[in-house]
Amino acid sequence: MQFVITFISSHHAMQANKKFVKSKIKSEIIPTPRQISSECGFSIQGEADNLQELTNFCQDSKLSYEVIYIKKEDRYEKS
């Protein structure tokens, strides 16, 4: 499952990226896609086995994120 997570600020995106780097979830920091409206210009994009794994990681890591989007073909759906 491919995902994009948006954040309220660049600072939160950078903090989250550091935590993702140490995890088993493949991810990278990217400019927020144009199709997604966000306060912040950066997002985390990656792949997880399932939404529950990703949600658990975000909660356990105490990430301050805005929205988790699931990428489906060429569009993004809020989880």
Secondary structure as GFF3:
##gff-version 3
##sequence-region A 1 79
A	DSSP	beta_strand	2	6	.	.	.	ID=ss1
A	DSSP	alpha_helix	10	21	.	.	.	ID=ss2
A	DSSP	beta_strand	26	31	.	.	.	ID=ss3
A	DSSP	beta_strand	42	47	.	.	.	ID=ss4
A	DSSP	alpha_helix	51	60	.	.	.	ID=ss5
A	DSSP	beta_strand	68	72	.	.	.	ID=ss6
A	DSSP	beta_strand	75	78	.	.	.	ID=ss7
###
